[in-house]
Amino acid sequence: MFLSVFDMFKVGVGPSSSHTMGPMVAAARFLDLMRASPFRFAGLRASLHGSLAFTGVGHATDRATILGLAGFSPDTYDAEAADRTLAEIKASHRIAHDDLGALQFNPAADLVFDYDEPLPGHANGMALMATDAQGDVILREVYYSIGGGFVLTGAELAAGKATDDGTPVPYPFKSAAEMLEMARKSGKSIAAMKRANEVSRGDEASLARGTARIWDVMNACIDRGLATEGTLPGGLMVHRRAKAIHDALRAEQGLNLTAPHTINDWMSVYAMAVNEENAAGGQVVTAPTNGAAGVVPAVIRYYLDHVPGASAAHVEDFLLTAAAIGGLVKFNASISGAEAGCQAEVGSASAMAAAGLCAVMGGTPEQVENAAEIALEHHLGMTCDPVRGLVQVPCIERNGLGAIKAVSAASLALRGNGTHLVPLDACIETMRQTGIDMSAKYKETSLGGLAVNVPNC
């Protein structure tokens, strides 16, 4: 099994990897399908199902679908150009492409939120359609946004298609147990094995450039969030808090009366800065999702800014180790809140961050696996119940607490020798089973939990 570090960490746009990035990616795939078709098309239609329907407006799924059909991509997203394009489409009821021509599309009529039964493959389902001049559908494809910006067609999902293309890699571990056994036999760290796998599919220079860009985007997102004030969009009137908290923390630096637990506020503010940017539709990195995008960068920033002896040269090892753990979770369970609740998003992110921090602080592979298990174990059962379907409450603070748990888990693991009772594999399987048993109203539908017990206006 191989999931690249660039599969787990994708540069994209907020507020959601599954509800914003995924539909945009699906729309791009549908345009390619149209280009490969022998038919001439006159119009477009789309229907959103399951979680994509219930929380689609709050997650900007409608906006992302339209922009994807207009040719926008998450990794090159231009907010100003997107706003202009949306305005043009709403005014003209057309989406124009040089190669496909002008296609009729009225957002009010041709984009349907279907609140009936979800499509059979996944809670995040959508159907994209192209019509002829008479308005009859002559091309249709079903797509599932399965978390973290990953998208599969209905046929691909039914066939069990994975992101991996099957090309052999030096260390093809599918479980934590296999990962530890390969580490023992090879004498390599988890990061070193992951690096060997990545290089076998590319080269060292590309890997170095790619991981450097991932951290640059993450770090820039933190800095933007720490410098920006205002109210987040969506109607809940949630005020950005990261800047004020950060300003207060900086003012307290060097004071003898600062309590030791204040370090938790630093971890939280880094994560909150990212997720406030995500909630505002800014550029973020899936880690492994947008809803959990603050945890990993917050822990890296904590490591670089607050841990004695920390080195930026270790960031790549952190990311590689985190990606290895994230890949195991995705392969054996889920990173989708719509599929398994927030345990699959912030829980997975916390496990990834704990593993990465443990690794760069000198942990053995066994200690790294233990750190990931501790972090994930203490997120088991966490629901995904965003108020008004917005990735704001409780999501922003939840990333801060996920970062704190990650650092605590790494610290506990480093205090031990790697021997522990619950294997990471058992914890991942427990998360998978818990996700299956969890009521759909707690899986990113905003039909239960905080979403119905907190006033929406």
Secondary structure in CASP SS format (residue, H / E / C, confidence):
PFRMAT SS
TARGET T0000
AUTHOR 0000-0000-0000
METHOD secondary structure of the structure
MODEL  1
M C 1.00
F C 1.00
L C 1.00
S C 1.00
V H 1.00
F H 1.00
D H 1.00
M H 1.00
F C 1.00
K C 1.00
V E 1.00
G E 1.00
V E 1.00
G C 1.00
P C 1.00
S C 1.00
S H 1.00
S H 1.00
H H 1.00
T H 1.00
M H 1.00
G H 1.00
P H 1.00
M H 1.00
V H 1.00
A H 1.00
A H 1.00
A H 1.00
R H 1.00
F H 1.00
L H 1.00
D H 1.00
L H 1.00
M H 1.00
R H 1.00
A C 1.00
S C 1.00
P C 1.00
F C 1.00
R C 1.00
F C 1.00
A C 1.00
G E 1.00
L E 1.00
R E 1.00
A E 1.00
S E 1.00
L E 1.00
H E 1.00
G E 1.00
S H 1.00
L H 1.00
A H 1.00
F H 1.00
T C 1.00
G C 1.00
V C 1.00
G C 1.00
H C 1.00
A C 1.00
T H 1.00
D H 1.00
R H 1.00
A H 1.00
T H 1.00
I H 1.00
L H 1.00
G H 1.00
L H 1.00
A C 1.00
G C 1.00
F C 1.00
S C 1.00
P H 1.00
D H 1.00
T H 1.00
Y C 1.00
D C 1.00
A H 1.00
E H 1.00
A H 1.00
A H 1.00
D H 1.00
R H 1.00
T H 1.00
L H 1.00
A H 1.00
E H 1.00
I H 1.00
K H 1.00
A H 1.00
S H 1.00
H C 1.00
R E 1.00
I E 1.00
A E 1.00
H E 1.00
D C 1.00
D C 1.00
L C 1.00
G E 1.00
A E 1.00
L E 1.00
Q E 1.00
F C 1.00
N C 1.00
P H 1.00
A H 1.00
A H 1.00
D H 1.00
L E 1.00
V E 1.00
F E 1.00
D E 1.00
Y C 1.00
D C 1.00
E C 1.00
P C 1.00
L C 1.00
P C 1.00
G C 1.00
H C 1.00
A C 1.00
N E 1.00
G E 1.00
M E 1.00
A E 1.00
L E 1.00
M E 1.00
A E 1.00
T E 1.00
D C 1.00
A C 1.00
Q C 1.00
G C 1.00
D C 1.00
V E 1.00
I E 1.00
L E 1.00
R E 1.00
E E 1.00
V E 1.00
Y E 1.00
Y E 1.00
S E 1.00
I E 1.00
G E 1.00
G C 1.00
G C 1.00
F E 1.00
V E 1.00
L E 1.00
T E 1.00
G H 1.00
A H 1.00
E H 1.00
L H 1.00
A H 1.00
A C 1.00
G C 1.00
K C 1.00
A C 1.00
T C 1.00
D C 1.00
D C 1.00
G C 1.00
T C 1.00
P C 1.00
V C 1.00
P C 1.00
Y C 1.00
P C 1.00
F C 1.00
K C 1.00
S C 1.00
A H 1.00
A H 1.00
E H 1.00
M H 1.00
L H 1.00
E H 1.00
M H 1.00
A H 1.00
R H 1.00
K H 1.00
S H 1.00
G C 1.00
K C 1.00
S C 1.00
I H 1.00
A H 1.00
A H 1.00
M H 1.00
K H 1.00
R H 1.00
A H 1.00
N H 1.00
E H 1.00
V H 1.00
S H 1.00
R H 1.00
G C 1.00
D C 1.00
E H 1.00
A H 1.00
S H 1.00
L H 1.00
A H 1.00
R H 1.00
G H 1.00
T H 1.00
A H 1.00
R H 1.00
I H 1.00
W H 1.00
D H 1.00
V H 1.00
M H 1.00
N H 1.00
A H 1.00
C H 1.00
I H 1.00
D H 1.00
R H 1.00
G H 1.00
L H 1.00
A H 1.00
T C 1.00
E C 1.00
G C 1.00
T E 1.00
L C 1.00
P C 1.00
G C 1.00
G C 1.00
L C 1.00
M C 1.00
V C 1.00
H E 1.00
R C 1.00
R C 1.00
A H 1.00
K H 1.00
A H 1.00
I H 1.00
H H 1.00
D H 1.00
A H 1.00
L H 1.00
R H 1.00
A H 1.00
E H 1.00
Q C 1.00
G C 1.00
L C 1.00
N C 1.00
L C 1.00
T C 1.00
A C 1.00
P C 1.00
H C 1.00
T H 1.00
I H 1.00
N H 1.00
D H 1.00
W H 1.00
M H 1.00
S H 1.00
V H 1.00
Y H 1.00
A H 1.00
M H 1.00
A H 1.00
V H 1.00
N H 1.00
E H 1.00
E H 1.00
N H 1.00
A H 1.00
A C 1.00
G C 1.00
G C 1.00
Q E 1.00
V E 1.00
V E 1.00
T C 1.00
A C 1.00
P C 1.00
T C 1.00
N C 1.00
G C 1.00
A C 1.00
A C 1.00
G C 1.00
V H 1.00
V H 1.00
P H 1.00
A H 1.00
V H 1.00
I H 1.00
R H 1.00
Y H 1.00
Y H 1.00
L H 1.00
D H 1.00
H H 1.00
V C 1.00
P C 1.00
G C 1.00
A C 1.00
S C 1.00
A H 1.00
A H 1.00
H H 1.00
V H 1.00
E H 1.00
D H 1.00
F H 1.00
L H 1.00
L H 1.00
T H 1.00
A H 1.00
A H 1.00
A H 1.00
I H 1.00
G H 1.00
G H 1.00
L H 1.00
V H 1.00
K H 1.00
F H 1.00
N H 1.00
A C 1.00
S C 1.00
I C 1.00
S C 1.00
G H 1.00
A H 1.00
E H 1.00
A H 1.00
G C 1.00
C H 1.00
Q H 1.00
A H 1.00
E C 1.00
V H 1.00
G H 1.00
S H 1.00
A H 1.00
S H 1.00
A H 1.00
M H 1.00
A H 1.00
A H 1.00
A H 1.00
G H 1.00
L H 1.00
C H 1.00
A H 1.00
V H 1.00
M C 1.00
G C 1.00
G C 1.00
T C 1.00
P H 1.00
E H 1.00
Q H 1.00
V H 1.00
E H 1.00
N H 1.00
A H 1.00
A H 1.00
E H 1.00
I H 1.00
A H 1.00
L H 1.00
E H 1.00
H C 1.00
H C 1.00
L C 1.00
G C 1.00
M C 1.00
T C 1.00
C E 1.00
D C 1.00
P C 1.00
V H 1.00
R H 1.00
G H 1.00
L C 1.00
V C 1.00
Q C 1.00
V C 1.00
P C 1.00
C H 1.00
I H 1.00
E H 1.00
R H 1.00
N H 1.00
G H 1.00
L H 1.00
G H 1.00
A H 1.00
I H 1.00
K H 1.00
A H 1.00
V H 1.00
S H 1.00
A H 1.00
A H 1.00
S H 1.00
L H 1.00
A H 1.00
L H 1.00
R H 1.00
G C 1.00
N C 1.00
G C 1.00
T C 1.00
H C 1.00
L C 1.00
V C 1.00
P C 1.00
L H 1.00
D H 1.00
A H 1.00
C H 1.00
I H 1.00
E H 1.00
T H 1.00
M H 1.00
R H 1.00
Q H 1.00
T H 1.00
G H 1.00
I H 1.00
D H 1.00
M C 1.00
S C 1.00
A H 1.00
K H 1.00
Y H 1.00
K E 1.00
E C 1.00
T C 1.00
S C 1.00
L C 1.00
G C 1.00
G C 1.00
L H 1.00
A H 1.00
V H 1.00
N H 1.00
V C 1.00
P C 1.00
N C 1.00
C C 1.00
END
